[in-house]
Amino acid sequence: MDKVTALLQSRAMPHDHSHDDPHALLPSDPALRVKALETLLTRKGLIDPAALDEIIDTYENRIGPRNGARVVARAWLDPAFRAALLEDATAVVSDLGFYGRQGEHMVAVENTEAQHNMVVCTLCSCYPWPLLGIPPGWYKSDAYRARVVREPRKVLADFGVTLPSETAVRVWDSTAEVRYLVIPQRPAGTDGLDEEALMALISRDSMIGTALASAP
Amino acid sequence: MTRVHDMGGRYGDGTITPEPEDGVFHTDWHARALAVTLAAGSLGKWNIDVSRHARECLAPTDYARFSYYEKWISGLANLLVETGVLTREELAGQGDPAPSPLADKKMTADQVAGVLAKGGPADRPSNTAPQFEVGDVVVTRKIAANRLVDGGHTRLPVYAAGARGRVLRLHGTHVLPDSSAHRLGDAAEPLYAVVFPASELWSHPEHPRDDVVLDLWQSYLEPEA
């Protein structure tokens, strides 16, 4: 018996509540489940493991929230850039090379004293990959998806954020292929800082709306 | 009427645990699950709406107990069998897997950057003219269900069904997931961002001026009565 056959035959008994689903034929352990499927698809000539390595390297090392931070920092520094971003974010971020999968239709929304914006996908996990990378675990969690539309301020409290009572919260539920980027408010005391220095204040969470930009 | 993934507004899920920005994948198999799913998608046997629906069709007990990437890999396994790319026997490890006629579509490492950069835009030309303008008051369909297929895919969450809102922007005309997820064609139609006061959606809104915006297709909406 070769290694793959052994792996595939190591599966547990199918689950009684979904025993007809093909996925129940795979091993129940999630790591083995993925390995079995990858191995099978590779043996059928449908997947190149080197391509998988390339996909993973892209999202671990090349496409992530520093892209979004650059966009936000530039919007803070350049009024014309900010105006263009709010008008047509897809065109503006494309010019910076930040177009691609899960970022084909971008909209930027700006936090102000009057309104704080937060982004969610209650139905799955839609997220602006070219600007923020792969979403964090909490963004994909049942708790965030279920709660943030109904009680955004309690969710913010989980992140240690309290908003002034005069600030309204607007939650954007990404139900279509439009992806939203929050432009956090520029903190006080940042006059004279350049793009790189400002980027250090802009966290991933601040561009989802569960954090504020950091003080310098 | 609805499926387990439609959880917006649900009670009882507990606190959210923030996490640091480094460490994109918690474990290696999460990364492999994402990469296998993207690579299999490039075979061209389904679109994004079909793949979302496959995850949503996991049994509610599975959906609830599976971690995020287990949902992905399980939805993918179901889809691969449903589309005939794999057989149940192959999935079960019985016998030697047969070579696939789709092998010439395999994404190679040197194609990855191009495929990810190209994306898959969802806007399409449409013969359906926009019925609403920015500022118009609209009401969502009373029943958040697919009108074409019983139990089918839709992107109108239950929490926003039968709610009165105001059109905030027109995104252009986009593929209708309710059709596309069932291979019934793109059926593109106008897509709007619609804003709803929190008090329209929840019995105990946190703040009188809070609101929620959803992207909704024209056929999800009716004019104010």
Interface residues (C-beta under 8 A of the other chain):
Chain A: V4 T5 L7 L8 Q9 R11 H15 H17 S18 D21 P22 H23 L25 L26 P30 A31 R33 V34 K35 A36 L37 E38 L40 L41 R43 K44 G45 L46 I47 D48 A50 A51 L52 D53 E54 I55 I56 T58 Y59 E60 I63 G64 P65 Y99 G100 R101 Q102 G103 E104 H105 V107 V120 T122 L123 C124 S125 G133 I134 P136 G137 W138 K140 S141 D142 A143 Y144 R145 A146 R147 V149 R150 E151 P152 R153 K154 V155 D158 F159 S165 A168 V169 R170 V171 W172 D173 S174 T175 A176 E177 V178 S203 R204 D205 T210
Chain B: H5 D6 M7 G8 G9 R10 Y11 D13 G14 T15 I16 T17 P18 E19 E21 V24 F25 H26 T27 D28 W29 A31 R32 A33 L34 A35 V36 L38 A39 A40 L43 I48 R52 R55 E56 L58 A59 T61 D62 S67 Y68 Y69 E70 I73 S74 G75 L76 A77 N78 L80 V81 E82 V85 L86 R88 E90 L91 A92 G93 P97 A98 P99 S100 L102 A103 K105 K106 M107 T108 A109 Q111 V112 A113 V115 L116 A117 K118 G119 G120 P121 A122 D123 R155 L156 P157 Y159 A160 R169 H171 H174 V175 P177 L191 A193 V195 L201 W202 E206 H207 R209 D210 D211 V212 V213 L214 D215 L216 W217
